[in-house]
Amino acid sequence: MHYRCLGIFLLLIFAPSSAVPAFAREIAIKHFDEQIQVMPDGTIDVTESIEAQFIGSWHGIYRTIPVEYTTPQD
């Protein structure tokens, strides 16, 4: 019985990805555009436009934008 379970487990791990389409997830960025404006007071206004195609179970795109940077002068 243990060998049968091991065989099934190994088959699932090493099976071609097309054999398990339920687990397929893919994202393709179709279009990315950005507009950046530096204001006279030094602030920056950034507008991004992203067109994405999702395949599988996704819940959108999460963007992380750092607000503080470390430079060699710090």
N, C-alpha and C positions, 0 to 999 in steps of 0.2 A: 504493500500500500504506500509506503514512504517513497519508493522509487517512482511510482506513478505520479505522486504529487510533485516530486522533484522534476520529473520529465515535463509535466504541464507547466510548471514554473519557468523552466529553462526555455520552453517553447514560446511562452509569452514574452520573455525578455528579449530573445534573439529573433523574434518574428519580424518580417519586414514592416516598416511603418505603415504601408498601405493596407496591411491586414487588420489594423486597429484604427479605423477612421474616427471612432468616437472620441479618441483622445487628441485628435488633430486640432492645433491652434496655430493660427498664422495671422500676421498683421503686415500690411503693405502700405507704406506712405505714398499716396498717389500724387500729392502736391503739397509743397511747403513754401510759404511766403512770409517774409517778415518786413516790417517797416520800423525803423529806429530813428527817433528824433532826440537830439540832445538839446535841452532847453537852456535858455540864458542863465538860469540859476544853478545849472550843473546836474539837474535831475534828468533822467532818461525815460522816455516814453516808448515802450516796445509793444507792437501789435503783431501777433502771429496768426496765420491762417493755415490750418492743417487739414488736409483731406485724407482720410485713412479708410482702408478696406479691411474689415475684420472677418476672419473665418474661424468658426468654432465659438467657444464660450469666452466672451470678453465683456468687460464692464467699462470700456472707454480708455482714455489715455490719461496718465497722471504725470504732470510736468513738475519737476523740481528745479527751481531757479535759485541759485545761491545769492544771498544779499550782502555777504561780506567775503572779501578776498584777502588772502595773505600774499604779500609781495616780498621780494628779497630785501626791500628797505625796512620792513617791519621787524 
